[in-house]
């Protein structure tokens, strides 16, 4: 969904092997999202995601938003993110939240948690 390599930071081994990535994704409503955080399975639980997130946070303006599975909320709280309600969300995230809320009865899965860092 609107991926642009210019918005990514990539972690790799000295030989060029991909380890992980994270994106600062701008939206039309001028909001900015920490997104596309992914780490290869072999490199998980070694601090790679934390390093990618910390790098992106050091290079991003505020406020910064993210969407995640509800069970990951406590992980992102460690970086200062907090869960927000629909009334606090920029237009892009309100649209996504409303769409996901309509799908919950069909899928049985809870919608994403929307969080903000000031």
Long-range contacts (C-beta under 8 A, 24 or more apart in sequence): 3-36, 8-36, 9-52, 9-55, 9-56, 11-39, 11-48, 11-51, 11-52, 19-43, 19-48, 20-48, 20-49, 20-52, 21-52, 22-49, 22-52, 22-53, 22-55, 22-56, 23-56, 24-56, 24-59, 24-60, 24-64, 27-90, 27-92, 28-92, 29-90, 29-91, 29-92, 30-90, 31-63, 31-65, 31-90, 31-91, 31-92, 31-93, 32-60, 32-61, 32-63, 32-64, 32-65, 33-64, 33-65, 33-66, 33-67, 33-92, 34-60, 34-64, 34-65, 34-66, 34-117, 35-66, 35-67, 53-79, 54-79, 57-117, 62-117, 62-118, 63-116, 63-117, 63-118, 64-116, 64-117, 65-89, 65-90, 65-93, 65-114, 65-115, 65-116, 65-117, 66-114, 66-115, 66-117, 67-93, 67-96, 67-112, 67-113, 67-114, 67-115, 68-112, 68-113, 68-115, 69-112, 69-113, 70-110, 70-112, 70-113, 72-113, 73-113, 73-115, 76-115, 79-117, 80-117, 80-118, 81-115, 81-116, 81-117, 82-115, 82-116, 82-117, 83-113, 83-114, 83-115, 84-114, 84-115, 84-116, 88-116, 89-114
